[in-house]
């Protein structure tokens, strides 16, 4: 497994902190881009990115930049799946198990379902974007629902980032940060089970 180590570095917090520092001179574009790119490459650590944005730009601007980036990223991937994948590529990849699972899963699920599963961190956002992008779900409803859901999701992660930052001054805040993380994880697992999100994996 030693051959994996160089690649795992690119998923580590250290790498993304270095990237963010490099692009810090670009102003708001850097934190927005970092949050956006997570939608394109789901393996990237969104929690680390939002925590960094919060630490560098403060809880208010860090929240706004992260919210803008994650929302734009979701819309970009929705558009890709609907206007590129669905139109030109699905004839080649339509039988792929993940694509079939996404089409079967989304069905007639209402906007409320999209809001709930998008508002909780650790749910598979890439699979959600794929499912709704390939469906006939209204783009307007997707955008409005995603704006509201990502607001809640990023706000929650911002609270974690703020608690984590304060932990350097008061160790009790690390307990709060870990508690937030654990609660979010188990809520996400419960939602994934309830809505069969694991089937999209």
RABELWO-V791581 format. One record per backbone hydrogen bond with DSSP energy under -0.5 kcal/mol. NH is the residue of the N-H (numbers start at 1). CO is the residue of the C=O. E is the energy in kcal/mol with one decimal. If there is no record, write none. Layout:
NH_CO_E ; NH_CO_E
This chain:
4_1_-1.8 ; 5_1_-0.5 ; 5_2_-1.1 ; 7_4_-0.7 ; 8_4_-2.4 ; 9_5_-1.4 ; 10_7_-1.0 ; 11_8_-1.6 ; 12_9_-1.5 ; 16_12_-1.5 ; 17_13_-2.5 ; 18_14_-2.0 ; 19_15_-2.3 ; 20_16_-2.4 ; 21_17_-2.2 ; 22_18_-2.1 ; 23_19_-2.0 ; 24_21_-0.9 ; 26_23_-1.9 ; 27_24_-1.6 ; 29_26_-1.2 ; 30_27_-1.4 ; 31_27_-0.7 ; 32_28_-2.0 ; 33_29_-2.5 ; 34_30_-2.4 ; 35_31_-1.9 ; 36_32_-2.2 ; 37_33_-2.9 ; 38_34_-0.7 ; 39_36_-1.7 ; 40_36_-0.7 ; 41_37_-2.6 ; 42_40_-0.5 ; 44_41_-2.2 ; 46_44_-1.3 ; 49_45_-2.1 ; 50_46_-2.8 ; 51_47_-2.2 ; 52_48_-2.5 ; 53_49_-2.6 ; 54_50_-2.5 ; 55_51_-2.1 ; 56_52_-2.7 ; 57_53_-2.6 ; 58_54_-1.2 ; 61_57_-0.6 ; 62_58_-2.3 ; 63_59_-1.2 ; 64_60_-2.4 ; 65_61_-2.9 ; 66_62_-2.1 ; 67_63_-2.8 ; 68_64_-2.6 ; 69_65_-2.3 ; 70_66_-2.8 ; 71_67_-2.2 ; 72_68_-2.5 ; 73_69_-2.4 ; 74_70_-2.0 ; 75_71_-2.1 ; 76_72_-2.7 ; 77_73_-2.3 ; 78_74_-2.2 ; 79_75_-2.7 ; 80_76_-2.2 ; 81_77_-2.5 ; 82_78_-2.2 ; 83_79_-3.2 ; 84_79_-0.5 ; 84_80_-1.8 ; 85_80_-2.8 ; 86_81_-2.3 ; 88_84_-2.9 ; 89_84_-1.0 ; 89_85_-1.4 ; 90_85_-2.2 ; 92_89_-1.7 ; 93_89_-2.0 ; 94_90_-2.3 ; 96_93_-1.9 ; 100_96_-2.5 ; 101_97_-2.4 ; 102_98_-2.1 ; 103_99_-2.3 ; 104_100_-2.3 ; 105_101_-2.4 ; 106_102_-2.2 ; 107_103_-1.0 ; 109_106_-2.8 ; 113_110_-0.7 ; 114_110_-1.3 ; 115_111_-2.5 ; 116_112_-2.4 ; 117_113_-2.4 ; 118_114_-1.6 ; 119_115_-1.7 ; 120_116_-0.6 ; 121_119_-0.5 ; 123_120_-1.2 ; 125_123_-1.7 ; 128_124_-1.8 ; 129_125_-2.7 ; 130_126_-2.0 ; 131_127_-2.6 ; 132_128_-2.5 ; 133_129_-2.0 ; 134_130_-2.1 ; 135_131_-0.9 ; 142_138_-2.1 ; 143_139_-2.8 ; 144_140_-2.3 ; 145_141_-2.6 ; 146_142_-2.6 ; 147_143_-2.4 ; 148_144_-1.7 ; 149_145_-2.8 ; 150_146_-3.0 ; 151_147_-1.2 ; 152_148_-1.6 ; 153_149_-2.5 ; 154_150_-3.0 ; 155_151_-1.9 ; 156_152_-2.1 ; 157_153_-2.0 ; 158_154_-2.5 ; 159_155_-2.0 ; 160_156_-1.7 ; 161_157_-2.7 ; 162_158_-2.8 ; 163_159_-2.4 ; 164_160_-2.7 ; 165_161_-2.2 ; 166_162_-2.2 ; 167_163_-0.9 ; 168_165_-1.3 ; 169_166_-1.3 ; 170_166_-2.8 ; 173_170_-2.4 ; 174_171_-1.3 ; 175_171_-0.7 ; 176_172_-1.4 ; 177_173_-2.7 ; 178_174_-2.4 ; 179_175_-2.3 ; 180_176_-2.5 ; 181_177_-2.2 ; 182_178_-2.7 ; 183_179_-2.4 ; 184_180_-2.4 ; 185_181_-2.2 ; 186_182_-2.3 ; 187_183_-2.3 ; 188_184_-2.4 ; 189_185_-2.3 ; 190_186_-2.2 ; 191_187_-2.4 ; 192_188_-2.6 ; 193_189_-2.0 ; 194_190_-2.4 ; 195_191_-2.8 ; 196_193_-0.6 ; 197_192_-2.3 ; 198_192_-0.7 ; 199_196_-1.1 ; 200_197_-1.7 ; 201_198_-1.0
